[in-house]
Amino acid sequence: MKRITEVGVAVRDLEASCGLLAELLGAEIGPIVEVPLYDMRFRMCRIGKVDLEVMAPTAQRGVIFDFLARRGEGLHH
């Protein structure tokens, strides 16, 4: 492996999680992107050359909601 470009992280509170990344690690926070097809939204948070795709559910269903229910917050992909 030569480089990691993106890491997906599932969270319950998008704003709080991105704010923490900015405060503690100096992450550059991108705009909120809504993805209605998957009942989720995300923000890209860049730290150095790595993007964290921080994802949160927008409904009590969908890929991210199901992931959080089964595994809790953390690495998704």
mmCIF file of the N, C-alpha and C atoms, coordinates in Angstrom:
data_MODEL
# 
_entry.id   MODEL 
# 
loop_
_atom_site.group_PDB 
_atom_site.id 
_atom_site.type_symbol 
_atom_site.label_atom_id 
_atom_site.label_alt_id 
_atom_site.label_comp_id 
_atom_site.label_asym_id 
_atom_site.label_entity_id 
_atom_site.label_seq_id 
_atom_site.pdbx_PDB_ins_code 
_atom_site.Cartn_x 
_atom_site.Cartn_y 
_atom_site.Cartn_z 
_atom_site.occupancy 
_atom_site.B_iso_or_equiv 
_atom_site.pdbx_formal_charge 
_atom_site.auth_seq_id 
_atom_site.auth_comp_id 
_atom_site.auth_asym_id 
_atom_site.auth_atom_id 
_atom_site.pdbx_PDB_model_num 
ATOM 1   N N  . MET A 1 1  ? 0.853   -1.168 0.000  1.00 0.00 ? 1  MET A N  1 
ATOM 2   C CA . MET A 1 1  ? 0.000   0.000  0.000  1.00 0.00 ? 1  MET A CA 1 
ATOM 3   C C  . MET A 1 1  ? 0.901   1.233  0.000  1.00 0.00 ? 1  MET A C  1 
ATOM 4   N N  . LYS A 1 2  ? 0.581   2.162  -0.880 1.00 0.00 ? 2  LYS A N  1 
ATOM 5   C CA . LYS A 1 2  ? 1.389   3.369  -0.978 1.00 0.00 ? 2  LYS A CA 1 
ATOM 6   C C  . LYS A 1 2  ? 0.746   4.567  -0.309 1.00 0.00 ? 2  LYS A C  1 
ATOM 7   N N  . ARG A 1 3  ? -0.603  4.587  -0.279 1.00 0.00 ? 3  ARG A N  1 
ATOM 8   C CA . ARG A 1 3  ? -1.263  5.762  0.269  1.00 0.00 ? 3  ARG A CA 1 
ATOM 9   C C  . ARG A 1 3  ? -2.732  5.486  0.531  1.00 0.00 ? 3  ARG A C  1 
ATOM 10  N N  . ILE A 1 4  ? -3.259  6.112  1.553  1.00 0.00 ? 4  ILE A N  1 
ATOM 11  C CA . ILE A 1 4  ? -4.694  6.075  1.829  1.00 0.00 ? 4  ILE A CA 1 
ATOM 12  C C  . ILE A 1 4  ? -5.259  7.424  1.399  1.00 0.00 ? 4  ILE A C  1 
ATOM 13  N N  . THR A 1 5  ? -6.306  7.393  0.589  1.00 0.00 ? 5  THR A N  1 
ATOM 14  C CA . THR A 1 5  ? -6.888  8.653  0.126  1.00 0.00 ? 5  THR A CA 1 
ATOM 15  C C  . THR A 1 5  ? -8.197  8.984  0.809  1.00 0.00 ? 5  THR A C  1 
ATOM 16  N N  . GLU A 1 6  ? -8.957  7.947  1.240  1.00 0.00 ? 6  GLU A N  1 
ATOM 17  C CA . GLU A 1 6  ? -10.258 8.201  1.850  1.00 0.00 ? 6  GLU A CA 1 
ATOM 18  C C  . GLU A 1 6  ? -10.583 7.120  2.871  1.00 0.00 ? 6  GLU A C  1 
ATOM 19  N N  . VAL A 1 7  ? -11.175 7.568  3.973  1.00 0.00 ? 7  VAL A N  1 
ATOM 20  C CA . VAL A 1 7  ? -11.646 6.659  5.015  1.00 0.00 ? 7  VAL A CA 1 
ATOM 21  C C  . VAL A 1 7  ? -13.073 7.070  5.341  1.00 0.00 ? 7  VAL A C  1 
ATOM 22  N N  . GLY A 1 8  ? -14.002 6.128  5.326  1.00 0.00 ? 8  GLY A N  1 
ATOM 23  C CA . GLY A 1 8  ? -15.399 6.403  5.651  1.00 0.00 ? 8  GLY A CA 1 
ATOM 24  C C  . GLY A 1 8  ? -15.663 6.150  7.126  1.00 0.00 ? 8  GLY A C  1 
ATOM 25  N N  . VAL A 1 9  ? -16.306 7.104  7.790  1.00 0.00 ? 9  VAL A N  1 
ATOM 26  C CA . VAL A 1 9  ? -16.606 7.003  9.216  1.00 0.00 ? 9  VAL A CA 1 
ATOM 27  C C  . VAL A 1 9  ? -18.097 7.270  9.411  1.00 0.00 ? 9  VAL A C  1 
ATOM 28  N N  . ALA A 1 10 ? -18.790 6.341  10.077 1.00 0.00 ? 10 ALA A N  1 
ATOM 29  C CA . ALA A 1 10 ? -20.218 6.501  10.364 1.00 0.00 ? 10 ALA A CA 1 
ATOM 30  C C  . ALA A 1 10 ? -20.377 7.137  11.745 1.00 0.00 ? 10 ALA A C  1 
ATOM 31  N N  . VAL A 1 11 ? -21.199 8.183  11.828 1.00 0.00 ? 11 VAL A N  1 
ATOM 32  C CA . VAL A 1 11 ? -21.432 8.895  13.088 1.00 0.00 ? 11 VAL A CA 1 
ATOM 33  C C  . VAL A 1 11 ? -22.921 9.196  13.229 1.00 0.00 ? 11 VAL A C  1 
ATOM 34  N N  . ARG A 1 12 ? -23.326 9.490  14.447 1.00 0.00 ? 12 ARG A N  1 
ATOM 35  C CA . ARG A 1 12 ? -24.719 9.867  14.686 1.00 0.00 ? 12 ARG A CA 1 
ATOM 36  C C  . ARG A 1 12 ? -24.927 11.368 14.492 1.00 0.00 ? 12 ARG A C  1 
ATOM 37  N N  . ASP A 1 13 ? -23.949 12.181 14.885 1.00 0.00 ? 13 ASP A N  1 
ATOM 38  C CA . ASP A 1 13 ? -24.073 13.640 14.839 1.00 0.00 ? 13 ASP A CA 1 
ATOM 39  C C  . ASP A 1 13 ? -22.992 14.210 13.930 1.00 0.00 ? 13 ASP A C  1 
ATOM 40  N N  . LEU A 1 14 ? -23.366 14.532 12.711 1.00 0.00 ? 14 LEU A N  1 
ATOM 41  C CA . LEU A 1 14 ? -22.413 14.995 11.701 1.00 0.00 ? 14 LEU A CA 1 
ATOM 42  C C  . LEU A 1 14 ? -21.706 16.279 12.121 1.00 0.00 ? 14 LEU A C  1 
ATOM 43  N N  . GLU A 1 15 ? -22.464 17.260 12.595 1.00 0.00 ? 15 GLU A N  1 
ATOM 44  C CA . GLU A 1 15 ? -21.884 18.555 12.935 1.00 0.00 ? 15 GLU A CA 1 
ATOM 45  C C  . GLU A 1 15 ? -20.900 18.436 14.099 1.00 0.00 ? 15 GLU A C  1 
ATOM 46  N N  . ALA A 1 16 ? -21.292 17.730 15.148 1.00 0.00 ? 16 ALA A N  1 
ATOM 47  C CA . ALA A 1 16 ? -20.418 17.579 16.316 1.00 0.00 ? 16 ALA A CA 1 
ATOM 48  C C  . ALA A 1 16 ? -19.141 16.828 15.952 1.00 0.00 ? 16 ALA A C  1 
ATOM 49  N N  . SER A 1 17 ? -19.271 15.768 15.162 1.00 0.00 ? 17 SER A N  1 
ATOM 50  C CA . SER A 1 17 ? -18.113 14.958 14.797 1.00 0.00 ? 17 SER A CA 1 
ATOM 51  C C  . SER A 1 17 ? -17.135 15.744 13.929 1.00 0.00 ? 17 SER A C  1 
ATOM 52  N N  . CYS A 1 18 ? -17.650 16.476 12.953 1.00 0.00 ? 18 CYS A N  1 
ATOM 53  C CA . CYS A 1 18 ? -16.779 17.276 12.087 1.00 0.00 ? 18 CYS A CA 1 
ATOM 54  C C  . CYS A 1 18 ? -16.143 18.421 12.869 1.00 0.00 ? 18 CYS A C  1 
ATOM 55  N N  . GLY A 1 19 ? -16.907 19.009 13.781 1.00 0.00 ? 19 GLY A N  1 
ATOM 56  C CA . GLY A 1 19 ? -16.359 20.074 14.626 1.00 0.00 ? 19 GLY A CA 1 
ATOM 57  C C  . GLY A 1 19 ? -15.208 19.572 15.477 1.00 0.00 ? 19 GLY A C  1 
ATOM 58  N N  . LEU A 1 20 ? -15.334 18.371 16.007 1.00 0.00 ? 20 LEU A N  1 
ATOM 59  C CA . LEU A 1 20 ? -14.277 17.774 16.820 1.00 0.00 ? 20 LEU A CA 1 
ATOM 60  C C  . LEU A 1 20 ? -13.026 17.518 15.986 1.00 0.00 ? 20 LEU A C  1 
ATOM 61  N N  . LEU A 1 21 ? -13.210 17.016 14.764 1.00 0.00 ? 21 LEU A N  1 
ATOM 62  C CA . LEU A 1 21 ? -12.068 16.793 13.876 1.00 0.00 ? 21 LEU A CA 1 
ATOM 63  C C  . LEU A 1 21 ? -11.354 18.104 13.547 1.00 0.00 ? 21 LEU A C  1 
ATOM 64  N N  . ALA A 1 22 ? -12.130 19.159 13.346 1.00 0.00 ? 22 ALA A N  1 
ATOM 65  C CA . ALA A 1 22 ? -11.530 20.464 13.053 1.00 0.00 ? 22 ALA A CA 1 
ATOM 66  C C  . ALA A 1 22 ? -10.769 20.990 14.265 1.00 0.00 ? 22 ALA A C  1 
ATOM 67  N N  . GLU A 1 23 ? -11.382 20.883 15.434 1.00 0.00 ? 23 GLU A N  1 
ATOM 68  C CA . GLU A 1 23 ? -10.778 21.414 16.654 1.00 0.00 ? 23 GLU A CA 1 
ATOM 69  C C  . GLU A 1 23 ? -9.519  20.642 17.066 1.00 0.00 ? 23 GLU A C  1 
ATOM 70  N N  . LEU A 1 24 ? -9.601  19.324 17.063 1.00 0.00 ? 24 LEU A N  1 
ATOM 71  C CA . LEU A 1 24 ? -8.492  18.517 17.570 1.00 0.00 ? 24 LEU A CA 1 
ATOM 72  C C  . LEU A 1 24 ? -7.388  18.260 16.548 1.00 0.00 ? 24 LEU A C  1 
ATOM 73  N N  . LEU A 1 25 ? -7.781  18.108 15.277 1.00 0.00 ? 25 LEU A N  1 
ATOM 74  C CA . LEU A 1 25 ? -6.801  17.713 14.263 1.00 0.00 ? 25 LEU A CA 1 
ATOM 75  C C  . LEU A 1 25 ? -6.613  18.741 13.155 1.00 0.00 ? 25 LEU A C  1 
ATOM 76  N N  . GLY A 1 26 ? -7.325  19.862 13.235 1.00 0.00 ? 26 GLY A N  1 
ATOM 77  C CA . GLY A 1 26 ? -7.184  20.900 12.221 1.00 0.00 ? 26 GLY A CA 1 
ATOM 78  C C  . GLY A 1 26 ? -7.761  20.512 10.869 1.00 0.00 ? 26 GLY A C  1 
ATOM 79  N N  . ALA A 1 27 ? -8.759  19.644 10.864 1.00 0.00 ? 27 ALA A N  1 
ATOM 80  C CA . ALA A 1 27 ? -9.357  19.191 9.606  1.00 0.00 ? 27 ALA A CA 1 
ATOM 81  C C  . ALA A 1 27 ? -10.014 20.347 8.860  1.00 0.00 ? 27 ALA A C  1 
ATOM 82  N N  . GLU A 1 28 ? -9.882  20.332 7.545  1.00 0.00 ? 28 GLU A N  1 
ATOM 83  C CA . GLU A 1 28 ? -10.605 21.257 6.676  1.00 0.00 ? 28 GLU A CA 1 
ATOM 84  C C  . GLU A 1 28 ? -11.947 20.599 6.372  1.00 0.00 ? 28 GLU A C  1 
ATOM 85  N N  . ILE A 1 29 ? -13.039 21.289 6.681  1.00 0.00 ? 29 ILE A N  1 
ATOM 86  C CA . ILE A 1 29 ? -14.369 20.699 6.579  1.00 0.00 ? 29 ILE A CA 1 
ATOM 87  C C  . ILE A 1 29 ? -15.056 21.151 5.301  1.00 0.00 ? 29 ILE A C  1 
ATOM 88  N N  . GLY A 1 30 ? -15.513 20.206 4.511  1.00 0.00 ? 30 GLY A N  1 
ATOM 89  C CA . GLY A 1 30 ? -16.228 20.501 3.272  1.00 0.00 ? 30 GLY A CA 1 
ATOM 90  C C  . GLY A 1 30 ? -17.713 20.703 3.521  1.00 0.00 ? 30 GLY A C  1 
ATOM 91  N N  . PRO A 1 31 ? -18.446 21.017 2.475  1.00 0.00 ? 31 PRO A N  1 
ATOM 92  C CA . PRO A 1 31 ? -19.893 21.235 2.604  1.00 0.00 ? 31 PRO A CA 1 
ATOM 93  C C  . PRO A 1 31 ? -20.649 19.934 2.865  1.00 0.00 ? 31 PRO A C  1 
ATOM 94  N N  . ILE A 1 32 ? -21.847 20.074 3.392  1.00 0.00 ? 32 ILE A N  1 
ATOM 95  C CA . ILE A 1 32 ? -22.716 18.923 3.602  1.00 0.00 ? 32 ILE A CA 1 
ATOM 96  C C  . ILE A 1 32 ? -23.270 18.475 2.250  1.00 0.00 ? 32 ILE A C  1 
ATOM 97  N N  . VAL A 1 33 ? -23.194 17.178 2.003  1.00 0.00 ? 33 VAL A N  1 
ATOM 98  C CA . VAL A 1 33 ? -23.734 16.584 0.783  1.00 0.00 ? 33 VAL A CA 1 
ATOM 99  C C  . VAL A 1 33 ? -24.857 15.640 1.192  1.00 0.00 ? 33 VAL A C  1 
ATOM 100 N N  . GLU A 1 34 ? -26.054 15.891 0.699  1.00 0.00 ? 34 GLU A N  1 
ATOM 101 C CA . GLU A 1 34 ? -27.216 15.056 0.989  1.00 0.00 ? 34 GLU A CA 1 
ATOM 102 C C  . GLU A 1 34 ? -27.286 13.924 -0.041 1.00 0.00 ? 34 GLU A C  1 
ATOM 103 N N  . VAL A 1 35 ? -27.567 12.707 0.429  1.00 0.00 ? 35 VAL A N  1 
ATOM 104 C CA . VAL A 1 35 ? -27.695 11.554 -0.448 1.00 0.00 ? 35 VAL A CA 1 
ATOM 105 C C  . VAL A 1 35 ? -29.032 10.873 -0.130 1.00 0.00 ? 35 VAL A C  1 
ATOM 106 N N  . PRO A 1 36 ? -30.147 11.405 -0.656 1.00 0.00 ? 36 PRO A N  1 
ATOM 107 C CA . PRO A 1 36 ? -31.471 10.867 -0.339 1.00 0.00 ? 36 PRO A CA 1 
ATOM 108 C C  . PRO A 1 36 ? -31.640 9.386  -0.683 1.00 0.00 ? 36 PRO A C  1 
ATOM 109 N N  . LEU A 1 37 ? -30.997 8.920  -1.729 1.00 0.00 ? 37 LEU A N  1 
ATOM 110 C CA . LEU A 1 37 ? -31.105 7.520  -2.136 1.00 0.00 ? 37 LEU A CA 1 
ATOM 111 C C  . LEU A 1 37 ? -30.712 6.565  -1.010 1.00 0.00 ? 37 LEU A C  1 
ATOM 112 N N  . TYR A 1 38 ? -29.726 6.977  -0.194 1.00 0.00 ? 38 TYR A N  1 
ATOM 113 C CA . TYR A 1 38 ? -29.236 6.136  0.905  1.00 0.00 ? 38 TYR A CA 1 
ATOM 114 C C  . TYR A 1 38 ? -29.630 6.669  2.278  1.00 0.00 ? 38 TYR A C  1 
ATOM 115 N N  . ASP A 1 39 ? -30.525 7.645  2.332  1.00 0.00 ? 39 ASP A N  1 
ATOM 116 C CA . ASP A 1 39 ? -30.970 8.231  3.597  1.00 0.00 ? 39 ASP A CA 1 
ATOM 117 C C  . ASP A 1 39 ? -29.787 8.633  4.466  1.00 0.00 ? 39 ASP A C  1 
ATOM 118 N N  . MET A 1 40 ? -28.873 9.379  3.867  1.00 0.00 ? 40 MET A N  1 
ATOM 119 C CA . MET A 1 40 ? -27.677 9.807  4.582  1.00 0.00 ? 40 MET A CA 1 
ATOM 120 C C  . MET A 1 40 ? -27.191 11.154 4.068  1.00 0.00 ? 40 MET A C  1 
ATOM 121 N N  . ARG A 1 41 ? -26.280 11.745 4.813  1.00 0.00 ? 41 ARG A N  1 
ATOM 122 C CA . ARG A 1 41 ? -25.559 12.931 4.365  1.00 0.00 ? 41 ARG A CA 1 
ATOM 123 C C  . ARG A 1 41 ? -24.129 12.788 4.852  1.00 0.00 ? 41 ARG A C  1 
ATOM 124 N N  . PHE A 1 42 ? -23.218 13.527 4.215  1.00 0.00 ? 42 PHE A N  1 
ATOM 125 C CA . PHE A 1 42 ? -21.818 13.415 4.614  1.00 0.00 ? 42 PHE A CA 1 
ATOM 126 C C  . PHE A 1 42 ? -21.096 14.728 4.391  1.00 0.00 ? 42 PHE A C  1 
ATOM 127 N N  . ARG A 1 43 ? -19.942 14.819 5.021  1.00 0.00 ? 43 ARG A N  1 
ATOM 128 C CA . ARG A 1 43 ? -19.001 15.916 4.798  1.00 0.00 ? 43 ARG A CA 1 
ATOM 129 C C  . ARG A 1 43 ? -17.621 15.296 4.642  1.00 0.00 ? 43 ARG A C  1 
ATOM 130 N N  . MET A 1 44 ? -16.839 15.833 3.742  1.00 0.00 ? 44 MET A N  1 
ATOM 131 C CA . MET A 1 44 ? -15.452 15.414 3.617  1.00 0.00 ? 44 MET A CA 1 
ATOM 132 C C  . MET A 1 44 ? -14.632 16.286 4.562  1.00 0.00 ? 44 MET A C  1 
ATOM 133 N N  . CYS A 1 45 ? -13.814 15.646 5.369  1.00 0.00 ? 45 CYS A N  1 
ATOM 134 C CA . CYS A 1 45 ? -12.946 16.336 6.314  1.00 0.00 ? 45 CYS A CA 1 
ATOM 135 C C  . CYS A 1 45 ? -11.514 15.967 5.966  1.00 0.00 ? 45 CYS A C  1 
ATOM 136 N N  . ARG A 1 46 ? -10.753 16.933 5.482  1.00 0.00 ? 46 ARG A N  1 
ATOM 137 C CA . ARG A 1 46 ? -9.391  16.656 5.021  1.00 0.00 ? 46 ARG A CA 1 
ATOM 138 C C  . ARG A 1 46 ? -8.384  16.939 6.129  1.00 0.00 ? 46 ARG A C  1 
ATOM 139 N N  . ILE A 1 47 ? -7.549  15.946 6.358  1.00 0.00 ? 47 ILE A N  1 
ATOM 140 C CA . ILE A 1 47 ? -6.437  16.076 7.294  1.00 0.00 ? 47 ILE A CA 1 
ATOM 141 C C  . ILE A 1 47 ? -5.187  15.694 6.511  1.00 0.00 ? 47 ILE A C  1 
ATOM 142 N N  . GLY A 1 48 ? -4.354  16.670 6.234  1.00 0.00 ? 48 GLY A N  1 
ATOM 143 C CA . GLY A 1 48 ? -3.192  16.411 5.382  1.00 0.00 ? 48 GLY A CA 1 
ATOM 144 C C  . GLY A 1 48 ? -3.655  16.022 3.996  1.00 0.00 ? 48 GLY A C  1 
ATOM 145 N N  . LYS A 1 49 ? -3.265  14.824 3.545  1.00 0.00 ? 49 LYS A N  1 
ATOM 146 C CA . LYS A 1 49 ? -3.654  14.348 2.219  1.00 0.00 ? 49 LYS A CA 1 
ATOM 147 C C  . LYS A 1 49 ? -4.735  13.269 2.293  1.00 0.00 ? 49 LYS A C  1 
ATOM 148 N N  . VAL A 1 50 ? -5.321  13.096 3.475  1.00 0.00 ? 50 VAL A N  1 
ATOM 149 C CA . VAL A 1 50 ? -6.338  12.056 3.661  1.00 0.00 ? 50 VAL A CA 1 
ATOM 150 C C  . VAL A 1 50 ? -7.705  12.698 3.875  1.00 0.00 ? 50 VAL A C  1 
ATOM 151 N N  . ASP A 1 51 ? -8.705  12.201 3.145  1.00 0.00 ? 51 ASP A N  1 
ATOM 152 C CA . ASP A 1 51 ? -10.083 12.659 3.323  1.00 0.00 ? 51 ASP A CA 1 
ATOM 153 C C  . ASP A 1 51 ? -10.834 11.661 4.183  1.00 0.00 ? 51 ASP A C  1 
ATOM 154 N N  . LEU A 1 52 ? -11.503 12.169 5.206  1.00 0.00 ? 52 LEU A N  1 
ATOM 155 C CA . LEU A 1 52 ? -12.421 11.366 5.989  1.00 0.00 ? 52 LEU A CA 1 
ATOM 156 C C  . LEU A 1 52 ? -13.817 11.692 5.498  1.00 0.00 ? 52 LEU A C  1 
ATOM 157 N N  . GLU A 1 53 ? -14.524 10.688 5.024  1.00 0.00 ? 53 GLU A N  1 
ATOM 158 C CA . GLU A 1 53 ? -15.916 10.864 4.614  1.00 0.00 ? 53 GLU A CA 1 
ATOM 159 C C  . GLU A 1 53 ? -16.750 10.571 5.861  1.00 0.00 ? 53 GLU A C  1 
ATOM 160 N N  . VAL A 1 54 ? -17.202 11.625 6.526  1.00 0.00 ? 54 VAL A N  1 
ATOM 161 C CA . VAL A 1 54 ? -17.956 11.488 7.773  1.00 0.00 ? 54 VAL A CA 1 
ATOM 162 C C  . VAL A 1 54 ? -19.435 11.458 7.403  1.00 0.00 ? 54 VAL A C  1 
ATOM 163 N N  . MET A 1 55 ? -20.100 10.315 7.711  1.00 0.00 ? 55 MET A N  1 
ATOM 164 C CA . MET A 1 55 ? -21.457 10.059 7.231  1.00 0.00 ? 55 MET A CA 1 
ATOM 165 C C  . MET A 1 55 ? -22.423 9.900  8.401  1.00 0.00 ? 55 MET A C  1 
ATOM 166 N N  . ALA A 1 56 ? -23.628 10.442 8.243  1.00 0.00 ? 56 ALA A N  1 
ATOM 167 C CA . ALA A 1 56 ? -24.672 10.320 9.261  1.00 0.00 ? 56 ALA A CA 1 
ATOM 168 C C  . ALA A 1 56 ? -26.006 10.016 8.586  1.00 0.00 ? 56 ALA A C  1 
ATOM 169 N N  . PRO A 1 57 ? -26.862 9.266  9.265  1.00 0.00 ? 57 PRO A N  1 
ATOM 170 C CA . PRO A 1 57 ? -28.177 8.964  8.683  1.00 0.00 ? 57 PRO A CA 1 
ATOM 171 C C  . PRO A 1 57 ? -29.098 10.177 8.734  1.00 0.00 ? 57 PRO A C  1 
ATOM 172 N N  . THR A 1 58 ? -30.051 10.206 7.802  1.00 0.00 ? 58 THR A N  1 
ATOM 173 C CA . THR A 1 58 ? -31.065 11.265 7.801  1.00 0.00 ? 58 THR A CA 1 
ATOM 174 C C  . THR A 1 58 ? -32.448 10.694 8.111  1.00 0.00 ? 58 THR A C  1 
ATOM 175 N N  . ALA A 1 59 ? -32.519 9.387  8.311  1.00 0.00 ? 59 ALA A N  1 
ATOM 176 C CA . ALA A 1 59 ? -33.787 8.715  8.617  1.00 0.00 ? 59 ALA A CA 1 
ATOM 177 C C  . ALA A 1 59 ? -33.484 7.476  9.455  1.00 0.00 ? 59 ALA A C  1 
ATOM 178 N N  . GLN A 1 60 ? -34.513 6.900  10.004 1.00 0.00 ? 60 GLN A N  1 
ATOM 179 C CA . GLN A 1 60 ? -34.330 5.677  10.792 1.00 0.00 ? 60 GLN A CA 1 
ATOM 180 C C  . GLN A 1 60 ? -34.400 4.444  9.902  1.00 0.00 ? 60 GLN A C  1 
ATOM 181 N N  . ARG A 1 61 ? -33.648 4.507  8.841  1.00 0.00 ? 61 ARG A N  1 
ATOM 182 C CA . ARG A 1 61 ? -33.483 3.419  7.889  1.00 0.00 ? 61 ARG A CA 1 
ATOM 183 C C  . ARG A 1 61 ? -32.278 3.772  7.031  1.00 0.00 ? 61 ARG A C  1 
ATOM 184 N N  . GLY A 1 62 ? -31.865 2.862  6.205  1.00 0.00 ? 62 GLY A N  1 
ATOM 185 C CA . GLY A 1 62 ? -30.767 3.129  5.287  1.00 0.00 ? 62 GLY A CA 1 
ATOM 186 C C  . GLY A 1 62 ? -29.454 2.518  5.758  1.00 0.00 ? 62 GLY A C  1 
ATOM 187 N N  . VAL A 1 63 ? -28.482 2.580  4.882  1.00 0.00 ? 63 VAL A N  1 
ATOM 188 C CA . VAL A 1 63 ? -27.187 1.933  5.081  1.00 0.00 ? 63 VAL A CA 1 
ATOM 189 C C  . VAL A 1 63 ? -26.493 2.414  6.352  1.00 0.00 ? 63 VAL A C  1 
ATOM 190 N N  . ILE A 1 64 ? -26.406 3.710  6.546  1.00 0.00 ? 64 ILE A N  1 
ATOM 191 C CA . ILE A 1 64 ? -25.668 4.235  7.695  1.00 0.00 ? 64 ILE A CA 1 
ATOM 192 C C  . ILE A 1 64 ? -26.450 4.022  8.990  1.00 0.00 ? 64 ILE A C  1 
ATOM 193 N N  . PHE A 1 65 ? -27.763 4.198  8.967  1.00 0.00 ? 65 PHE A N  1 
ATOM 194 C CA . PHE A 1 65 ? -28.568 3.932  10.153 1.00 0.00 ? 65 PHE A CA 1 
ATOM 195 C C  . PHE A 1 65 ? -28.405 2.476  10.583 1.00 0.00 ? 65 PHE A C  1 
ATOM 196 N N  . ASP A 1 66 ? -28.490 1.547  9.629  1.00 0.00 ? 66 ASP A N  1 
ATOM 197 C CA . ASP A 1 66 ? -28.343 0.124  9.928  1.00 0.00 ? 66 ASP A CA 1 
ATOM 198 C C  . ASP A 1 66 ? -26.951 -0.183 10.483 1.00 0.00 ? 66 ASP A C  1 
ATOM 199 N N  . PHE A 1 67 ? -25.936 0.417  9.902  1.00 0.00 ? 67 PHE A N  1 
ATOM 200 C CA . PHE A 1 67 ? -24.565 0.212  10.376 1.00 0.00 ? 67 PHE A CA 1 
ATOM 201 C C  . PHE A 1 67 ? -24.430 0.670  11.822 1.00 0.00 ? 67 PHE A C  1 
ATOM 202 N N  . LEU A 1 68 ? -24.928 1.858  12.123 1.00 0.00 ? 68 LEU A N  1 
ATOM 203 C CA . LEU A 1 68 ? -24.835 2.388  13.484 1.00 0.00 ? 68 LEU A CA 1 
ATOM 204 C C  . LEU A 1 68 ? -25.598 1.514  14.475 1.00 0.00 ? 68 LEU A C  1 
ATOM 205 N N  . ALA A 1 69 ? -26.748 0.999  14.074 1.00 0.00 ? 69 ALA A N  1 
ATOM 206 C CA . ALA A 1 69 ? -27.540 0.139  14.951 1.00 0.00 ? 69 ALA A CA 1 
ATOM 207 C C  . ALA A 1 69 ? -26.805 -1.164 15.262 1.00 0.00 ? 69 ALA A C  1 
ATOM 208 N N  . ARG A 1 70 ? -26.089 -1.704 14.288 1.00 0.00 ? 70 ARG A N  1 
ATOM 209 C CA . ARG A 1 70 ? -25.378 -2.978 14.470 1.00 0.00 ? 70 ARG A CA 1 
ATOM 210 C C  . ARG A 1 70 ? -24.027 -2.809 15.151 1.00 0.00 ? 70 ARG A C  1 
ATOM 211 N N  . ARG A 1 71 ? -23.284 -1.768 14.768 1.00 0.00 ? 71 ARG A N  1 
ATOM 212 C CA . ARG A 1 71 ? -21.883 -1.677 15.175 1.00 0.00 ? 71 ARG A CA 1 
ATOM 213 C C  . ARG A 1 71 ? -21.527 -0.426 15.964 1.00 0.00 ? 71 ARG A C  1 
ATOM 214 N N  . GLY A 1 72 ? -22.405 0.572  15.963 1.00 0.00 ? 72 GLY A N  1 
ATOM 215 C CA . GLY A 1 72 ? -22.075 1.833  16.622 1.00 0.00 ? 72 GLY A CA 1 
ATOM 216 C C  . GLY A 1 72 ? -21.199 2.696  15.730 1.00 0.00 ? 72 GLY A C  1 
ATOM 217 N N  . GLU A 1 73 ? -20.805 3.845  16.239 1.00 0.00 ? 73 GLU A N  1 
ATOM 218 C CA . GLU A 1 73 ? -19.993 4.781  15.458 1.00 0.00 ? 73 GLU A CA 1 
ATOM 219 C C  . GLU A 1 73 ? -18.602 4.209  15.203 1.00 0.00 ? 73 GLU A C  1 
ATOM 220 N N  . GLY A 1 74 ? -18.078 4.522  14.043 1.00 0.00 ? 74 GLY A N  1 
ATOM 221 C CA . GLY A 1 74 ? -16.711 4.086  13.749 1.00 0.00 ? 74 GLY A CA 1 
ATOM 222 C C  . GLY A 1 74 ? -16.442 3.903  12.272 1.00 0.00 ? 74 GLY A C  1 
ATOM 223 N N  . LEU A 1 75 ? -15.354 3.212  11.980 1.00 0.00 ? 75 LEU A N  1 
ATOM 224 C CA . LEU A 1 75 ? -14.927 3.009  10.596 1.00 0.00 ? 75 LEU A CA 1 
ATOM 225 C C  . LEU A 1 75 ? -15.976 2.221  9.814  1.00 0.00 ? 75 LEU A C  1 
ATOM 226 N N  . HIS A 1 76 ? -16.337 2.770  8.689  1.00 0.00 ? 76 HIS A N  1 
ATOM 227 C CA . HIS A 1 76 ? -17.310 2.138  7.803  1.00 0.00 ? 76 HIS A CA 1 
ATOM 228 C C  . HIS A 1 76 ? -16.607 1.536  6.589  1.00 0.00 ? 76 HIS A C  1 
ATOM 229 N N  . HIS A 1 77 ? -15.769 2.325  5.961  1.00 0.00 ? 77 HIS A N  1 
ATOM 230 C CA . HIS A 1 77 ? -14.986 1.829  4.808  1.00 0.00 ? 77 HIS A CA 1 
ATOM 231 C C  . HIS A 1 77 ? -13.697 2.639  4.646  1.00 0.00 ? 77 HIS A C  1 
# 
